[in-house]
Amino acid sequence: MDTVELTFGELRRRALRVAQALRRRHAEGNRVLLVLPPGPDYVAVFIGCLYAGAIAVPFYPPERRKVPARFLAVARDAAARFVIAESESRERVEALVEPAVLQALGTEWLSPEGEDGAPEDWRLPYFDARTPAFLQYTSGSTSEPKGVVVTLGSLEHNLDLLETYWSVSKHGGPALTWLPPFHDMGLIGNLLGAVRHGLPLLVMTPQAFVRDPLLWPRAMSHFGASSTVAPNFAYELVASRATPEFVATLDLKAWSIAMNGAEPIIPATLDRFTRVFAAAGFKGRSHCPVYGLSLIHI
């Protein structure tokens, strides 16, 4: 399988470049809309916002040929001062939204590459447990998107609970994710959890999973991954498509944490998944039903 590797050292250097660009624009305390696809840039930009004392607003790139109404709603509601996006996403928004509307937002577009600066010049911004870490928005499928402030204290507490209850750092193999990093499960349960506890993390795109759901267990086997998280439908989908011949090519003995959440969990799905992949070494006790909730300090 083709991979692109990023060390923790390189991640820090990229994050500091983003922080440098934000600090030069006095972004501390301002909202920064992240319009980026999943991948190394997303993690680096999110951490760069923390380094700069800015408040990240996770978002997803607007769809092709569709007026990005949710982009405008979130940008306005969050009062986003900056937007960090790849050139393709910026061009798509600018092609679909009236220039006067974009000008009225008052946002400045920045590149995810950040800017050069000496790492030793960076200084930790002021923060405490009540300092906002990021804004989490609802999907907006039934009404206007609604945001909640996730503080640094809440985020740290959430990440520590992951380690307390599942000891993910003690299971040996890397973690793997294909979930989009725009909501709690993909952002906290995978990306930030791995960074917090110094875990190797394998990142697939959601599009790769949609194209070939069986790529998920294949990657778990190929890399000897020990933990992952996904909604119930994904486990059902993979179990329904896996043939005995496919399962015979896998080695899932290292898979010790299979978190399942974000939607109703069907016990029959867990039983079916275990039966299908038992021949590859998957164990039923690896299933971990989970529930996440964004919290704000009152």
Summary of the structure (lengths in Angstrom):
residues: 298
radius of gyration: 19.8
end to end distance: 46.8
largest distance: 60.2
contacts: 948
relative contact order: 0.11
helix: 46%
strand: 15%
